[in-house]
């Protein structure tokens, strides 16, 4: 199995992904600023203390890995271009160590006009984001541009509102406004992200993953 370089392991989605990857038998190197936030240990887990905005730290986690999973994102006080600049470091390190594939996490606000067919509610959400959290949306858009011009194999997984509900094991994979609902459990989102480690079906695309609507 491939060895995964994981960035964002202490976030809520990151923790779900990490546990699932280890349960499936993957070896994981996780870059974390505060190792004490990881509340478990595993024989196949190597924790690297560092920051995605420090290039050498990123190199330390990507060396000897075969695929990168980037789940880090904005928290209170994050710099405006966190995801963009962090992704630039990741790409540089991937080139240095010959790693070809990256899976990155973003939100449904990131536009993908090639596939999306946003409905009124989707357009309203994006408008609100432009007003309320423009730095997060702009950063997501720029990080996509960085990946698209990298020459590497990339997938950006997008999700709607994330919940801490139990894993259901089934979910929709579509585009904004196409075969989509308004939320998904982090555990199910993590399951889809992990599947992309081995699956190239969505290379150079931005699938939108959401929960299956309840049957009436």
Phi, psi and omega per residue, in radians:
X1 nan 2.654 -3.129
X2 -1.188 2.607 3.037
X3 -1.642 2.227 -2.997
X4 -1.777 2.280 2.920
X5 -1.618 2.078 -3.039
X6 -1.995 2.218 3.065
X7 -2.048 2.242 -3.061
X8 1.679 0.538 -3.042
X9 -1.246 -0.347 -3.092
X10 -1.668 -0.046 3.018
X11 -1.273 2.944 -3.071
X12 -1.126 -0.737 3.081
X13 -1.260 -0.657 3.126
X14 -1.035 -0.735 3.122
X15 -1.127 -0.701 3.102
X16 -1.109 -0.756 -3.142
X17 -1.126 -0.780 -3.097
X18 -1.040 -0.854 -3.126
X19 -1.093 -0.712 -3.130
X20 -1.165 -0.753 -3.136
X21 -1.084 -0.756 3.127
X22 -1.163 -0.683 3.105
X23 -1.091 -0.545 -3.115
X24 -1.479 -0.047 3.062
X25 1.708 0.126 3.098
X26 -1.357 2.614 2.914
X27 -1.587 2.430 -3.063
X28 -2.299 2.301 2.910
X29 -1.848 2.111 -3.034
X30 -1.996 2.183 3.053
X31 -1.570 2.088 -3.122
X32 -2.392 2.498 3.102
X33 -1.319 -0.623 -3.109
X34 -2.202 1.617 -3.099
X35 -0.991 -0.454 -3.124
X36 -1.163 -0.264 3.113
X37 -1.331 -0.254 3.018
X38 -1.522 1.979 -2.974
X39 -1.650 0.383 3.093
X40 -2.673 2.852 3.106
X41 -2.189 2.782 3.138
X42 -2.727 2.552 -3.106
X43 -1.074 -0.478 -3.119
X44 -1.725 0.213 -3.141
X45 -1.929 2.177 3.028
X46 -2.021 2.092 -3.108
X47 -1.684 2.236 3.114
X48 -2.014 2.061 3.127
X49 -1.367 2.274 3.141
X50 2.961 -3.008 -3.037
X51 -2.315 2.389 -3.119
X52 -1.115 -0.326 3.117
X53 -1.521 0.004 3.067
X54 -1.908 1.995 -2.998
X55 -1.019 -0.750 -3.104
X56 -1.122 -0.628 3.080
X57 -1.083 -0.730 3.124
X58 -1.126 -0.715 3.086
X59 -1.055 -0.699 -3.106
X60 -1.079 -0.584 -3.101
X61 -1.500 -0.523 -3.073
X62 -1.462 -0.469 3.135
X63 -0.980 2.348 3.108
X64 1.311 0.099 3.105
X65 -1.764 2.881 -3.073
X66 -2.002 -0.268 3.116
X67 -2.682 2.612 -3.138
X68 -1.964 2.339 3.014
X69 -2.077 2.026 -3.026
X70 -1.912 1.832 -3.081
X71 -2.045 0.154 -3.122
X72 -1.304 2.689 3.141
X73 -2.780 -3.045 -3.051
X74 -1.246 2.419 2.918
X75 -2.229 3.080 -3.111
X76 -1.013 2.218 3.115
X77 1.559 0.032 3.140
X78 -1.159 2.559 3.047
X79 -1.114 2.706 -3.017
X80 -1.040 -0.646 -3.052
X81 -1.900 0.655 -3.113
X82 -0.967 -0.962 -3.050
X83 -1.182 -0.678 -3.140
X84 -1.133 -0.906 -3.099
X85 -1.216 -0.650 3.055
X86 -1.081 -0.725 3.135
X87 -1.156 -0.624 3.066
X88 -1.062 -0.747 3.087
X89 -1.087 -0.756 -3.126
X90 -1.055 -0.809 -3.122
X91 -1.087 -0.753 3.122
X92 -1.067 -0.743 3.128
X93 -1.192 -0.664 3.099
X94 -1.063 -0.757 3.106
X95 -1.104 -0.716 -3.113
X96 -1.071 -0.669 -3.053
X97 -1.843 0.136 3.061
X98 1.254 0.475 3.088
X99 -1.546 2.286 -2.956
X100 -1.785 -0.384 -2.942
X101 -2.206 2.407 3.088
X102 -2.348 2.397 3.012
X103 -1.994 2.150 -3.060
X104 -2.102 2.546 -3.120
X105 -1.797 2.381 3.058
X106 -2.540 -3.045 -3.105
X107 -1.869 2.949 -3.131
X108 -1.162 -0.250 3.094
X109 -1.215 -0.365 3.106
X110 -1.203 2.027 -3.036
X111 -1.316 2.546 3.093
X112 -2.440 1.338 -2.998
X113 -1.086 -0.354 3.126
X114 -1.118 -0.484 -3.065
X115 -2.218 -0.578 -3.065
X116 -1.136 2.577 2.989
X117 -2.346 1.189 -2.997
X118 -1.062 2.354 3.057
X119 -1.506 -3.135 -3.080
X120 -0.991 -0.776 -3.118
X121 -1.095 -0.672 3.124
X122 -1.141 -0.747 3.124
X123 -1.132 -0.633 3.126
X124 -1.134 -0.750 3.130
X125 -1.062 -0.759 -3.141
X126 -1.135 -0.663 3.108
X127 -1.124 -0.738 3.101
X128 -1.089 -0.730 3.119
X129 -1.082 -0.715 3.137
X130 -1.055 -0.562 -3.114
X131 -1.520 -0.792 -2.988
X132 -1.488 -0.738 -3.078
X133 -2.335 1.041 -3.060
X134 -1.076 -0.562 -3.083
X135 -1.177 -0.601 3.132
X136 -1.203 -0.771 -3.137
X137 -1.167 -0.798 -3.137
X138 -1.106 -0.661 3.119
X139 -1.140 -0.729 3.106
X140 -1.071 -0.748 -3.136
X141 -1.116 -0.763 -3.123
X142 -1.199 -0.650 3.124
X143 -1.137 -0.583 3.042
X144 -1.104 -0.763 3.129
X145 -1.066 -0.694 3.124
X146 -1.090 -0.799 3.132
X147 -1.143 -0.757 -3.074
X148 -1.109 -0.492 -3.113
X149 -1.724 0.112 -3.011
X150 -1.368 -0.426 -3.030
X151 1.380 0.055 3.127
X152 -1.696 2.957 3.034
X153 -1.427 2.161 -3.091
X154 -2.425 2.646 2.986
X155 -2.399 2.298 2.991
X156 -1.876 2.019 3.099
X157 -1.600 2.183 3.126
X158 -1.928 2.558 3.114
X159 -2.383 2.839 3.061
X160 -1.531 -2.521 3.093
X161 -1.161 2.286 -3.084
X162 -1.705 2.441 -3.141
X163 -2.162 2.916 3.091
X164 -1.786 0.430 3.095
X165 -1.156 2.825 3.124
X166 -1.133 2.647 3.118
X167 -1.076 2.281 3.127
X168 -1.695 -0.462 3.103
X169 1.498 -0.093 3.063
X170 -2.337 2.568 -3.128
X171 -2.857 2.881 3.102
X172 -1.584 2.480 2.996
X173 -2.151 1.917 -3.107
X174 -2.603 -2.355 -3.126
X175 -2.458 2.879 3.132
X176 -1.048 2.126 -3.128
X177 1.498 -0.064 -3.119
X178 -2.270 1.987 -3.111
X179 0.884 0.977 -3.046
X180 -2.450 2.636 3.006
X181 -2.177 -2.950 -2.906
X182 -1.795 -0.002 3.139
X183 -2.756 2.943 3.062
X184 -2.781 2.558 3.056
X185 -1.255 2.429 3.121
X186 -0.991 -0.618 -3.137
X187 -1.116 -0.653 3.098
X188 -1.278 -0.676 3.076
X189 -1.066 -0.746 3.109
X190 -1.072 -0.653 3.119
X191 -1.074 -0.776 3.125
X192 -1.146 -0.751 -3.138
X193 -1.046 -0.756 -3.136
X194 -1.099 -0.655 3.131
X195 -1.093 -0.479 -3.128
X196 -1.267 -0.259 3.090
X197 -1.042 -0.662 -3.110
X198 -1.798 -0.307 -3.000
X199 -1.828 2.238 3.128
X200 -1.811 0.275 -3.065
X201 -1.091 -0.524 -3.077
X202 -1.894 0.405 3.097
X203 -0.985 2.393 3.096
X204 1.099 0.460 3.112
X205 -2.299 3.027 -3.107
X206 -2.285 1.259 -3.132
X207 -1.074 2.565 3.120
X208 -1.915 2.086 -3.019
X209 -1.913 2.235 -3.117
X210 -2.575 2.922 -3.037
X211 -1.338 2.723 3.058
X212 -1.288 2.283 -3.128
X213 -1.118 2.540 3.111
X214 -1.180 2.429 3.109
X215 -1.298 2.404 3.119
X216 -1.453 nan nan
